[in-house]
Amino acid sequence: MLNIFKNLPIFEIVLFVFLNGILFFFSIVTSFVFSAFSYDEPQSLWQNLIDILFMSWILIIAGMYFYTIIYITSTNRFIIKLVYMLKYHTWGRYLLYLLLILISPAFCMTVITLRPSIIIPGICATLAFPLMLLYAYWGLENRLSHRMKKIYKRINVLLSIVIPFIIAGFVYDFNSQSSYGDTRVLEFTLYTVTILTGTLLLLTEESKILLDKIKKYKWHVMPLWASIIYAVIWGVKNNWCTFYVLFTSIVLLLMILFESPILKLKAKNLELRREVEEMYINKNNCVCEK
């Protein structure tokens, strides 16, 4: 019994449920907005569509972000095998997409209303879309030349740096504009998840070089960084600057404190991914030879 619980992908299940819970909730909200659209006010209609498309793409980026966190940190063999099984078995992946689309309230509302103007937002708000884009982007690597693959890898590094800050900014903007009473628990949860996932994504072997420099020259870096925080909070007095400086400070602190266990986790994950991918490649080669 203990072995069964030990092998359960608890972290992955919690993150997956949390992510899809957010997407499902947004899909419900979107479906209500779709049903309230009126052709009598075309300007209002298009403004609503632009707002929904913007929110949809933010959630798509968030979805891809959380799926990536699961992919680069999970050490559960079942999860990794499932990821690569969906990569190498196209029909299984398409069936999963179809299932996630059909259970999305926004897509159902798109079909019911039959309004061409909300087809794109309806598709963007489905649970399948982040996963579809992620696998499509992943499969792009196999179609690139050797030179383009180097650019592709640099783009991946850049995205892994930029996306945590985009998500953090979205969370801050959402919390600052929230008008639903006391939302301190929700704000604390969103900030905590954003900081933890940002730490997991940003802490790599490449960023370890920077961390080693910070630790080596800590007595020079700490007064400088404290001066920056003081200047931003009391001098600049800009909410966005203050937020990003504090966000960066907390993430850097967590990266320094938990550098060793997180990098060990990622190394184990990378080893497992290579093993599973090699297994599928060899299996496909055997099928081709037959």
C-alpha positions as CSV (number, residue, x, y, z in Angstrom):
1,M,0.0,0.0,0.0
2,L,2.8,2.4,0.9
3,N,4.5,1.7,-2.4
4,I,1.4,2.5,-4.3
5,F,1.1,5.9,-2.6
6,K,4.9,6.4,-3.1
7,N,4.5,5.9,-6.9
8,L,1.5,8.2,-7.2
9,P,2.3,11.5,-9.1
10,I,0.9,13.6,-6.3
11,F,2.7,16.9,-7.3
12,E,1.7,16.4,-10.9
13,I,-1.9,15.7,-10.1
14,V,-2.2,18.7,-7.8
15,L,-0.6,21.0,-10.4
16,F,-2.7,19.5,-13.3
17,V,-6.0,19.9,-11.3
18,F,-5.1,23.5,-10.2
19,L,-4.3,24.5,-13.8
20,N,-7.3,22.9,-15.4
21,G,-9.5,24.2,-12.6
22,I,-8.5,27.7,-13.5
23,L,-9.0,27.1,-17.2
24,F,-12.3,25.4,-16.6
25,F,-13.5,28.4,-14.4
26,F,-12.4,30.9,-17.1
27,S,-14.1,28.8,-19.8
28,I,-17.4,29.0,-17.8
29,V,-17.0,32.8,-17.4
30,T,-16.3,33.1,-21.1
31,S,-19.3,31.1,-22.0
32,F,-21.6,33.4,-20.0
33,V,-20.0,36.4,-21.8
34,F,-20.6,34.7,-25.1
35,S,-24.2,34.3,-24.3
36,A,-24.6,38.0,-23.4
37,F,-23.2,39.3,-26.7
38,S,-25.5,41.5,-28.6
39,Y,-25.4,42.5,-32.2
40,D,-27.1,45.8,-31.4
41,E,-23.8,47.2,-30.0
42,P,-21.0,46.2,-32.5
43,Q,-18.4,48.4,-30.8
44,S,-19.1,46.9,-27.4
45,L,-19.0,43.4,-29.0
46,W,-15.6,43.8,-30.6
47,Q,-14.2,45.4,-27.4
48,N,-15.5,42.4,-25.4
49,L,-14.0,40.0,-28.0
50,I,-10.6,41.8,-27.8
51,D,-10.7,41.5,-24.0
52,I,-11.6,37.8,-24.1
53,L,-8.9,37.1,-26.7
54,F,-6.3,38.8,-24.5
55,M,-7.4,36.9,-21.4
56,S,-7.5,33.7,-23.4
57,W,-3.9,34.0,-24.6
58,I,-2.7,34.9,-21.1
59,L,-4.3,31.7,-19.9
60,I,-2.9,29.7,-22.8
61,I,0.6,31.0,-21.9
62,A,-0.1,30.1,-18.2
63,G,-1.3,26.6,-19.3
64,M,1.8,26.0,-21.4
65,Y,3.9,27.3,-18.5
66,F,2.4,24.9,-15.9
67,Y,2.6,21.9,-18.3
68,T,6.3,22.7,-18.8
69,I,6.9,22.8,-15.1
70,I,5.4,19.3,-14.8
71,Y,7.6,18.1,-17.7
72,I,10.9,19.4,-16.4
73,T,10.5,18.5,-12.7
74,S,8.5,15.3,-12.6
75,T,10.4,12.2,-11.6
76,N,7.4,9.9,-11.9
77,R,7.9,7.4,-14.7
78,F,4.2,7.1,-15.5
79,I,3.9,10.8,-16.1
80,I,7.0,11.0,-18.3
81,K,6.0,7.9,-20.3
82,L,2.5,9.4,-20.8
83,V,4.1,12.6,-22.1
84,Y,6.2,10.7,-24.7
85,M,3.4,8.3,-25.5
86,L,1.3,11.3,-26.5
87,K,4.2,12.7,-28.5
88,Y,4.8,9.5,-30.5
89,H,1.2,8.3,-30.8
90,T,-0.6,11.0,-32.7
91,W,-4.1,9.5,-32.6
92,G,-4.0,9.2,-28.8
93,R,-3.0,12.8,-28.6
94,Y,-5.8,13.9,-30.9
95,L,-8.4,11.9,-28.8
96,L,-7.2,13.7,-25.7
97,Y,-7.5,17.1,-27.5
98,L,-11.1,16.1,-28.6
99,L,-12.0,15.1,-25.0
100,L,-10.7,18.3,-23.5
101,I,-12.4,20.4,-26.1
102,L,-15.8,18.7,-25.7
103,I,-15.8,19.2,-21.9
104,S,-15.0,22.9,-22.2
105,P,-18.0,25.1,-21.5
106,A,-16.8,28.0,-23.8
107,F,-16.6,25.6,-26.8
108,C,-20.0,24.2,-26.0
109,M,-21.4,27.8,-25.9
110,T,-19.7,28.5,-29.3
111,V,-21.5,25.5,-30.8
112,I,-24.9,26.4,-29.3
113,T,-24.9,30.0,-30.3
114,L,-23.5,29.3,-33.8
115,R,-22.0,32.9,-34.0
116,P,-19.0,33.1,-36.3
117,S,-17.6,36.0,-34.3
118,I,-16.9,34.0,-31.2
119,I,-15.4,30.8,-32.8
120,I,-11.8,31.9,-32.3
121,P,-12.3,33.0,-28.6
122,G,-14.3,29.8,-28.1
123,I,-11.4,27.6,-29.3
124,C,-8.8,29.6,-27.4
125,A,-10.7,29.2,-24.1
126,T,-10.8,25.4,-24.4
127,L,-8.8,23.2,-22.1
128,A,-7.0,21.5,-25.0
129,F,-5.5,24.6,-26.6
130,P,-2.4,25.1,-24.3
131,L,-1.5,21.4,-24.7
132,M,-2.0,21.6,-28.5
133,L,0.4,24.5,-28.9
134,L,3.0,23.0,-26.6
135,Y,3.1,19.7,-28.6
136,A,3.1,21.6,-31.9
137,Y,6.0,23.8,-30.7
138,W,7.8,20.7,-29.4
139,G,7.4,18.9,-32.7
140,L,8.8,21.9,-34.6
141,E,12.3,21.0,-33.5
142,N,12.3,17.8,-35.6
143,R,11.6,19.9,-38.8
144,L,14.4,22.4,-38.3
145,S,17.9,22.4,-39.8
146,H,20.9,22.0,-37.5
147,R,21.5,25.8,-37.6
148,M,17.9,26.6,-36.9
149,K,17.9,24.1,-33.9
150,K,20.5,26.3,-32.2
151,I,18.3,29.4,-32.6
152,Y,15.3,27.2,-31.4
153,K,17.2,26.3,-28.2
154,R,18.1,30.0,-27.6
155,I,14.5,30.9,-28.0
156,N,13.6,28.3,-25.4
157,V,16.1,29.7,-22.9
158,L,14.7,33.2,-23.6
159,L,11.1,32.1,-23.1
160,S,12.0,30.3,-19.9
161,I,13.2,33.6,-18.5
162,V,10.5,35.9,-19.9
163,I,7.4,33.8,-19.2
164,P,7.7,33.6,-15.4
165,F,7.8,37.4,-15.4
166,I,4.8,37.7,-17.7
167,I,2.8,35.3,-15.5
168,A,3.9,37.2,-12.4
169,G,2.8,40.5,-14.0
170,F,-0.6,39.0,-15.0
171,V,-1.1,37.8,-11.4
172,Y,-0.2,41.2,-10.0
173,D,-2.5,43.0,-12.5
174,F,-5.4,40.6,-11.7
175,N,-5.0,41.0,-7.9
176,S,-4.7,44.8,-8.2
177,Q,-7.9,45.0,-10.2
178,S,-9.9,42.4,-8.2
179,S,-13.1,43.8,-6.7
180,Y,-14.6,40.7,-5.2
181,G,-14.4,41.5,-1.5
182,D,-11.7,40.0,0.6
183,T,-9.4,38.1,-1.7
184,R,-6.2,37.9,0.5
185,V,-6.3,34.1,0.6
186,L,-6.6,34.0,-3.3
187,E,-3.8,36.6,-3.7
188,F,-1.5,34.7,-1.3
189,T,-2.1,31.5,-3.2
190,L,-1.5,33.0,-6.6
191,Y,1.6,34.8,-5.5
192,T,3.0,31.7,-3.8
193,V,2.3,29.4,-6.8
194,T,3.9,32.0,-9.2
195,I,7.0,32.4,-7.1
196,L,7.5,28.7,-6.6
197,T,6.9,27.8,-10.2
198,G,9.1,30.7,-11.3
199,T,11.9,29.4,-9.1
200,L,11.6,25.9,-10.6
201,L,11.7,27.1,-14.2
202,L,14.5,29.7,-13.7
203,L,16.9,27.5,-11.7
204,T,19.0,25.7,-14.3
205,E,22.6,24.7,-14.7
206,E,23.1,27.9,-16.7
207,S,21.6,30.1,-14.0
208,K,23.7,28.3,-11.4
209,I,26.7,30.1,-12.8
210,L,25.1,33.4,-11.9
211,L,24.2,32.1,-8.4
212,D,27.7,31.0,-7.8
213,K,28.9,34.5,-8.6
214,I,26.3,36.0,-6.3
215,K,27.4,33.7,-3.5
216,K,31.1,34.4,-4.1
217,Y,30.7,38.1,-4.0
218,K,27.7,38.2,-1.6
219,W,29.2,41.0,0.6
220,H,29.3,43.2,-2.5
221,V,26.0,42.1,-4.0
222,M,23.8,42.3,-0.8
223,P,24.4,46.0,-0.1
224,L,23.9,46.8,-3.8
225,W,20.7,44.9,-4.0
226,A,19.4,46.3,-0.7
227,S,20.1,49.8,-2.1
228,I,18.1,49.0,-5.3
229,I,15.2,47.8,-3.2
230,Y,15.3,50.9,-1.0
231,A,15.6,53.2,-4.0
232,V,12.7,51.5,-5.8
233,I,10.3,51.5,-2.8
234,W,11.1,54.9,-1.4
235,G,12.5,56.7,-4.4
236,V,10.8,55.5,-7.6
237,K,7.5,54.7,-5.9
238,N,6.2,52.8,-8.9
239,N,3.9,49.8,-8.0
240,W,5.1,47.8,-11.0
241,C,8.8,48.4,-10.4
242,T,8.4,47.6,-6.7
243,F,6.5,44.4,-7.5
244,Y,9.1,43.1,-10.0
245,V,12.0,44.0,-7.7
246,L,10.4,42.1,-4.8
247,F,9.4,39.2,-7.0
248,T,13.0,38.9,-8.4
249,S,14.5,39.2,-4.9
250,I,12.3,36.4,-3.5
251,V,12.9,34.1,-6.5
252,L,16.7,34.7,-6.3
253,L,16.7,34.0,-2.6
254,L,14.7,30.7,-3.1
255,M,17.1,29.7,-6.0
256,I,20.1,30.2,-3.7
257,L,18.5,28.4,-0.7
258,F,17.1,25.4,-2.7
259,E,19.7,25.2,-5.5
260,S,21.0,21.8,-4.6
261,P,17.8,19.8,-4.2
262,I,16.1,21.4,-7.2
263,L,19.0,20.8,-9.5
264,K,19.2,17.2,-8.3
265,L,15.5,16.8,-9.0
266,K,15.9,18.3,-12.5
267,A,19.0,16.0,-13.2
268,K,16.9,13.0,-12.3
269,N,14.1,14.2,-14.4
270,L,16.4,14.8,-17.4
271,E,17.9,11.3,-17.0
272,L,14.4,9.8,-16.9
273,R,13.3,11.8,-20.0
274,R,16.3,10.6,-22.0
275,E,15.7,7.0,-21.0
276,V,12.0,7.1,-22.0
277,E,12.6,9.0,-25.2
278,E,15.4,6.5,-26.2
279,M,13.0,3.7,-25.5
280,Y,10.3,5.2,-27.8
281,I,12.9,6.0,-30.5
282,N,14.2,2.4,-30.5
283,K,10.7,1.0,-30.5
284,N,9.8,3.2,-33.6
285,N,13.0,2.1,-35.3
286,C,12.1,-1.5,-34.8
287,V,8.7,-1.0,-36.3
288,C,10.1,0.8,-39.3
289,E,12.6,-2.1,-39.9
290,K,9.8,-4.6,-39.9
